[in-house]
Amino acid sequence: MRRRTFMATTAASAAAVGLSSTQPRTAQAAPADHDQIIANLVTMFAGTPQSNADPMAAAKVRSAASTARTRLAALAPGSAGIFAALPLGSSEANLTTSLTWLNDIAVVTRMPGAPSDLYANTQIQDRVLDAAAHLHDRWLADQGSGYYGNWFHWEIGFPTQLTKLFTLLADRVRSQRQPQLRAAVATMDAYLRAGKNGDVDLDSRFHTGANLADITGNRILQGALLGDDARIAKAVDDQATVYATVDPNNLVHGVTDGHYADGSFIQHSSVAYTGSYGKILLQRSVQTIKLLDATAWARTSTLVPVVHRWMADGFAPVIFEGWMMEAVK
């Protein structure tokens, strides 16, 4: 879908959440905004010196460091995979898990308060990035041998973990690994096979609700890493459609997935999924609000009230004494 067509068809959805589909976001952006998005991600997952100094965070930091050491001990890229326990080549889930384990290592190298032999250790970061490159070149780059099993791991699972890895290690990636980053992003674009031209397709049944929020969240981070304002702006616009209340009498792109005026949430066209996909969408939405904070793309004043409404009208009615109704899980 060309940009002009996209902007026209999403105007109503964007207006529903207080977003202007014609606002020139790219004109407002600056390189500092890219750095801010990356810093926001690192803060979310690795914490800050202040947050990690809190006694309540001590156990979390110790646990993360312990997990990182376990992953490092098991890291051995070879012909069968990068971790012996996770053979690659026939299990799409193992691709995602392998990259998740690499993130377990990477995040501690960015975690203030972590042991000194792990924190800011560029040798460990390079080892992790080398393993990611091996995984990419051996098991991802060849489009002909990929995309077996569940589509989720190819369009959302491994791209989420690989994008997060590059963002956590952005300093190293942007100074030493530009070719690796660009090759990986091109591969992730190519695996968006339910999309168009390596990008989101709002008419695809796969690019709706929580799935759309996941994909666009990844593309925001990729844009920040690449310094690509157009990529970020397009992803923000695409994700804005998720925040619009679904009107069954006036469907946009034929999509029935999302939050309705009565508070209900639907995913997979007709399934009440507040406690599953609804929860994932909530998590990703809050993360996006944080990612874009203090940047030209920040929409806190318009998006936060939408999320508050979801909590009051969608989640609260199906939760009792801390337990969520099984019917929506």
PyMOL commands that set and color helices and strands:
alter all, ss='L'
color gray80, all
select helices_A, chain A and resi 3-9+11-16+25-28+31-46+49-53+55-74+92-109+122-140+151-168+170-176+178-190+209-226+229-243+277-291+300-318+326-328
alter helices_A, ss='H'
color red, helices_A
select strands_A, chain A and resi 258-259+265-267+271-272+319-320+323-324
alter strands_A, ss='S'
color yellow, strands_A
deselect
rebuild
show_as cartoon
